[in-house]
Protein backbone atom coordinates (compact mmCIF):
# COMPACT_ATOMS: atom_id res chain seq x y z
CA UNK A 1 0.00 0.00 0.00
CA UNK A 2 1.27 3.52 -0.78
CA UNK A 3 0.66 4.88 2.71
CA UNK A 4 3.05 2.32 4.19
CA UNK A 5 5.97 4.01 2.44
CA UNK A 6 5.18 7.47 3.85
CA UNK A 7 6.29 8.05 7.44
CA UNK A 8 3.39 8.30 9.85
CA UNK A 9 4.44 11.71 11.16
CA UNK A 10 4.05 13.30 7.72
CA UNK A 11 0.49 12.02 7.46
CA UNK A 12 -0.29 13.38 10.93
CA UNK A 13 1.19 16.80 10.08
CA UNK A 14 -0.82 17.03 6.84
CA UNK A 15 -4.03 16.11 8.66
CA UNK A 16 -3.39 18.73 11.37
CA UNK A 17 -2.58 21.38 8.76
CA UNK A 18 -5.77 20.66 6.84
CA UNK A 19 -7.89 20.72 10.00
CA UNK A 20 -6.43 23.88 11.56
CA UNK A 21 -4.94 25.83 8.71
CA UNK A 22 -6.77 24.69 5.67
CA UNK A 23 -5.32 23.31 2.46
CA UNK A 24 -3.62 26.66 1.72
CA UNK A 25 -1.11 26.09 4.54
CA UNK A 26 0.32 22.89 3.04
CA UNK A 27 2.42 24.66 0.34
CA UNK A 28 3.68 27.14 2.95
CA UNK A 29 4.69 24.28 5.22
CA UNK A 30 6.42 22.47 2.36
CA UNK A 31 8.33 25.64 1.45
CA UNK A 32 9.42 26.16 5.05
CA UNK A 33 10.47 22.54 5.34
CA UNK A 34 12.50 22.85 2.12
CA UNK A 35 14.25 25.99 3.35
CA UNK A 36 15.07 24.37 6.71
CA UNK A 37 16.46 21.30 4.97
CA UNK A 38 18.60 23.49 2.71
CA UNK A 39 19.99 25.44 5.66
CA UNK A 40 20.81 22.22 7.51
CA UNK A 41 22.62 20.87 4.45
CA UNK A 42 24.60 24.11 4.00
CA UNK A 43 25.59 24.11 7.68
CA UNK A 44 26.68 20.48 7.48
CA UNK A 45 28.76 21.20 4.36
CA UNK A 46 30.38 24.20 6.05
CA UNK A 47 31.32 22.11 9.09
CA UNK A 48 32.76 19.40 6.83
CA UNK A 49 34.77 22.02 4.92
CA UNK A 50 36.18 23.49 8.14
CA UNK A 51 37.16 20.06 9.42
CA UNK A 52 38.74 19.17 6.08
CA UNK A 53 40.72 22.44 6.06
CA UNK A 54 41.81 21.86 9.64
CA UNK A 55 43.07 18.38 8.87
CA UNK A 56 44.85 19.49 5.69
CA UNK A 57 46.69 22.35 7.36
CA UNK A 58 47.29 20.56 10.66
CA UNK A 59 45.96 23.58 12.55
CA UNK A 60 42.90 24.07 14.66
CA UNK A 61 39.68 25.21 13.05
CA UNK A 62 39.72 28.98 12.64
CA UNK A 63 36.81 29.66 14.98
CA UNK A 64 38.00 30.77 18.43
CA UNK A 65 35.59 28.61 20.40
CA UNK A 66 36.15 25.16 18.97
CA UNK A 67 34.02 22.71 20.87
CA UNK A 68 34.59 19.18 19.65
CA UNK A 69 32.22 17.74 22.25
CA UNK A 70 29.21 19.61 20.82
CA UNK A 71 30.18 18.66 17.26
CA UNK A 72 30.65 15.03 18.27
CA UNK A 73 27.30 14.94 20.07
CA UNK A 74 25.53 16.36 17.01
CA UNK A 75 27.06 13.58 14.90
CA UNK A 76 26.02 10.90 17.40
CA UNK A 77 29.53 10.14 18.67
CA UNK A 78 29.97 8.99 22.28
CA UNK A 79 32.14 11.60 24.06
CA UNK A 80 32.67 9.76 27.34
CA UNK A 81 36.32 9.91 28.52
CA UNK A 82 37.71 11.14 25.18
CA UNK A 83 40.22 13.90 24.55
CA UNK A 84 39.67 16.64 22.00
CA UNK A 85 42.18 14.95 19.70
CA UNK A 86 40.29 11.64 19.86
CA UNK A 87 37.02 13.44 19.21
CA UNK A 88 38.59 15.32 16.29
CA UNK A 89 39.67 12.02 14.71
CA UNK A 90 36.27 10.41 15.23
CA UNK A 91 34.49 13.46 13.79
CA UNK A 92 36.76 13.31 10.74
CA UNK A 93 36.04 9.61 10.21
CA UNK A 94 32.30 10.12 10.74
CA UNK A 95 32.19 12.93 8.19
CA UNK A 96 34.04 10.63 5.74
CA UNK A 97 36.56 13.15 4.56
CA UNK A 98 37.88 12.27 1.13
CA UNK A 99 41.30 13.41 0.00
Buried (B, 14 or more C-beta within 10 A) or exposed (E): EEEEEEEEEEEEBBEEBEEEEEEEBBEEBEEEEEEEEEEEEEEEEEBBEBBBEBBEEEEEBEEEEBEBEEBBEEBEBEBEEBEEEBBBBBBBEBBEBEE
